[in-house]
């Protein structure tokens, strides 16, 4: 069975044929590092980690290159730097903020079971590439300088008709629709309301670099040009897959396509465009005003990262997801069972029943259903399949120990009470035996009476 992926540009599920099977290339838009990432930010990280793992499984680890950028130049970063480090020069304060928040992001997504990308470029380390693309766009007549800004002209792109894509093709919008539906920045130096900023002058105290297009004043890049530059630097003018959240289709990805294709005279930037759906919390849009804005960091205080990962993957990546407490509790119970059954067994080859749904546009919900079936038929294949999906990073004892520590239950105290209960049962003091069982239950401990391999009575316990 071949890998098939839904392409946002063509609006269809297409067989995935890499441009070069020895060098499969994927770019995903990463975080702007100014604070802890929220749980919505975790969705593309987890989704494209699964795709990264699947591509490595199909083509070999050495033949897949995954680039996820870090945006480290942004007004929110500047504001936090000035607030947190008022005594430092702004550029130095910005570096402290981005290093700190970058480390926080890595710690959070590592806990989610995500592999590090092959390359993780920072925007500020690619200013030269941004300037070079801007110069190409100005020279080609697709961009112009005005009042120390450089702006891209979608009208010029669509008028060129030189084997370029139509501006608006990715988001399936006309220019008139984009004018009507977008918050257009009206500025006197713009030739047209749809023109967008490639470069802008820096305000006093802001980070700045020498400007392109003959502009004397120093400035800084616009947001959209960053990803065009970093993708070009690390993956080339044309690569296999570009991913991100559905909210990035317009204007960010639409503008990336325009910049890259016009700069390099190409019909496409990426062969496949993939976008994950929105995330809601308890059926409401996540927002600070509603008080339901949840960071990954906050959730990790209460839940193991693999619980968050499973909860995310139970819904197909292109569908909206409703993040609920009930669903998290169900995911935790499922992982408790998988760890108990498969964590300590020799992993076998991932089962075809799990891989095949993944080949069908990352159908993780069907893959998870197949895992439940394997649990009763082939625990070695279950273990191998779970590891392919980024689970079972710990032993069963480590998983159970983490739960016990989080619950505050004293294992030695539980063992002491169970020993007392065993003694009470031996002398047929069933009232005392039941009292101890109830005491343990009140602590959140479930006990199970059974027999060991020699047929002798044995009592085990686990957290409810």
Order of alpha helices (4+ residues) and beta strands (2+ residues): beta-beta-beta-alpha-beta-alpha-alpha-alpha-beta-beta-alpha-alpha-beta-beta-alpha-beta-alpha-beta-beta-beta-alpha-alpha-beta-alpha-alpha-alpha-alpha-alpha-alpha-alpha-beta-beta
